[in-house]
Amino acid sequence: MKVANSLRSLRKRDKNCRLVRRRGRVYLINKVNPRFKARQG
């Protein structure tokens, strides 16, 4: 999982990426291709 300051550029890498808020953190999840997972901060 990548840890990034901003997820905007990472979100455009794949069309299946979804932005999710969990426990005060922002996550990028991708069911089709899990290697695109990312977390902000």
ZAGURO-963045 format. One record per residue (C-alpha): residue number from 1; residue in three letters; x, y, z. Coordinates in pm, whole numbers. Example, Ala and Ser with C-alpha at 12.3 -4.5 7.8 and 13.67 -1.06 7.14 Angstrom:
2
resi=1 resn=ala xx=1230 yy=-450 zz=780
resi=2 resn=ser xx=1367 yy=-106 zz=714
***
This chain:
41
resi=1 resn=met xx=0 yy=0 zz=0
resi=2 resn=lys xx=129 yy=341 zz=-98
resi=3 resn=val xx=118 yy=629 zz=150
resi=4 resn=ala xx=73 yy=959 zz=-30
resi=5 resn=asn xx=17 yy=1324 zz=57
resi=6 resn=ser xx=-253 yy=1357 zz=-206
resi=7 resn=leu xx=-453 yy=1079 zz=-369
resi=8 resn=arg xx=-576 yy=1279 zz=-664
resi=9 resn=ser xx=-299 yy=1173 zz=-903
resi=10 resn=leu xx=-310 yy=812 zz=-784
resi=11 resn=arg xx=-684 yy=790 zz=-839
resi=12 resn=lys xx=-644 yy=851 zz=-1211
resi=13 resn=arg xx=-415 yy=550 zz=-1258
resi=14 resn=asp xx=-705 yy=309 zz=-1294
resi=15 resn=lys xx=-1076 yy=351 zz=-1363
resi=16 resn=asn xx=-1177 yy=102 zz=-1092
resi=17 resn=cys xx=-1022 yy=306 zz=-809
resi=18 resn=arg xx=-1264 yy=413 zz=-535
resi=19 resn=leu xx=-1205 yy=676 zz=-267
resi=20 resn=val xx=-1317 yy=559 zz=77
resi=21 resn=arg xx=-1302 yy=727 zz=420
resi=22 resn=arg xx=-1236 yy=491 zz=711
resi=23 resn=arg xx=-1153 yy=589 zz=1070
resi=24 resn=gly xx=-1058 yy=944 zz=970
resi=25 resn=arg xx=-819 yy=833 zz=696
resi=26 resn=val xx=-872 yy=847 zz=323
resi=27 resn=tyr xx=-810 yy=525 zz=133
resi=28 resn=leu xx=-796 yy=429 zz=-232
resi=29 resn=ile xx=-924 yy=78 zz=-292
resi=30 resn=asn xx=-942 yy=-121 zz=-611
resi=31 resn=lys xx=-1121 yy=-456 zz=-613
resi=32 resn=val xx=-1012 yy=-545 zz=-965
resi=33 resn=asn xx=-642 yy=-465 zz=-923
resi=34 resn=pro xx=-545 yy=-452 zz=-553
resi=35 resn=arg xx=-195 yy=-324 zz=-620
resi=36 resn=phe xx=-338 yy=27 zz=-661
resi=37 resn=lys xx=-424 yy=50 zz=-289
resi=38 resn=ala xx=-319 yy=375 zz=-126
resi=39 resn=arg xx=-363 yy=570 zz=195
resi=40 resn=gln xx=-341 yy=943 zz=257
resi=41 resn=gly xx=-110 yy=1090 zz=519
***
